[in-house]
Amino acid sequence: MKLALFGPYPVDSRFTNGGVEKVMFNTVEGLRGQAGLDLHVVSLSRVSRETVTEQDGVTIHHVPQQQRLSLPTFRILSLLRARRVLRRLAPDLIHCQESGRESYIASALPFPTLATIHAVFKNEGVHYPGFKSKFRYWQFAMLAERAEQGIDRFIPSSVYAADALSHLGAKLHEVVENPIEQRYFEAADEPVPGRILFAGTIYPRKGIDVLIRAAAILRDRGVDFCAHVAGGISDKVHHDMLHAMVAEYDLGEKVIFRGFLSEDELTRDFTESFLVVLPSFAETSPMTVQQAMAAGKPVVGTKVGGVPYLVEDGVHGRLVDAGDHVALADALQEVLSDPVRRAEMGRLAKQEAIVRFSAREVGNQLMGIYKTFLEGGYAR
């Protein structure tokens, strides 16, 4: 079986940027070495020319992504380049790891195609300020809607995504959760007392401003803590506003911006965290939560999107209403002040993750889906 796994893939495996890119990388690890599989990865990447490399039995195709005028032209150059590569490959099956751009590109090609849903654009776009951001999310949502007719099956990455896209009917497959790489399952639990970790791209939807307000409350209550914020910058204006908030609340020693980290550095930050926090306003199936659970860390998160399907409140961590900085401070203080309960939450989180998020197990699930789908035939 020749499979084209289509989605963002890191140019340098030491650095992955964003949840879908991490899912792509981990999915490759889960599929690598599967019997009878000729695996090709096709990625629209920030490269100047098309490159094809072989990595441990997997062929990686990096296709130049359109950089200039990408929004007003609806990324037409990216579309044409990717379709050309996919046509040349002539795969038995395309599996898109994105329900917007990649699915739209693949939907017009004469190959059976599956798409994993990682975002519910109509629900997430409202949390982005500014015309450019709103236009980008409208564009993503429009491309995803147009792809629905041409994609043969959609695979939701969470129960939340399945519920939000129930209108797809028979095209909607059962949930396949995101795979997590083995390094997180093997990470030691060596927490620095009071260390809180946020890991994710820095933009408004993630609720870091809420975390900063909660941090001010913890400081005023005399709680011993330090919050590390690790992640790349997607919105510079928002990033600058967050730094201004830290200065305003005099939290320079309590909230540390770590920047964009390598996978080794990020794994070390998970190892040293006492707990992981995700104060988002919207999430479909957040990798940060799954990584935390695999590493045996309790999660303090919000009751949004797919988070409650991952974290059981009071068992694997605590969940609060999005935007409620007082409730977030209370939940953080509750876990920080009880090391015994914190350890038990972490143990139960890891136990859950082993059953649900192993990359090899997800790879086996996908191989079963591919074979069943191709053997049963398909019709557009």
NORRAKA-V332145 format. One record per run of one state. SS is the DSSP state (2 for helix, 1 for strand, 0 for the rest). FROM is the first residue (numbers start at 1). LEN is the number of residues. Records with the same first field share a line. If there is no record, write none. Layout:
# NORRAKA-V332145
SS=FROM-LEN ; FROM-LEN
This chain:
# NORRAKA-V332145
0=1-1 ; 7-12 ; 32-6 ; 46-5 ; 56-2 ; 65-11 ; 90-3 ; 97-4 ; 108-5 ; 118-3 ; 128-3 ; 148-5 ; 157-2 ; 165-1 ; 174-6 ; 181-1 ; 186-9 ; 200-2 ; 203-1 ; 207-1 ; 221-5 ; 231-2 ; 234-2 ; 249-6 ; 260-3 ; 273-2 ; 279-8 ; 295-4 ; 303-4 ; 311-2 ; 314-3 ; 321-4 ; 337-2 ; 357-1 ; 376-5
1=2-5 ; 38-8 ; 51-5 ; 58-7 ; 93-4 ; 113-5 ; 153-4 ; 172-2 ; 180-1 ; 195-5 ; 202-1 ; 226-5 ; 233-1 ; 255-5 ; 275-4 ; 299-4 ; 313-1 ; 317-4 ; 358-1
2=19-13 ; 76-14 ; 101-7 ; 121-7 ; 131-17 ; 159-6 ; 166-6 ; 182-4 ; 204-3 ; 208-13 ; 236-13 ; 263-10 ; 287-8 ; 307-4 ; 325-12 ; 339-18 ; 359-17
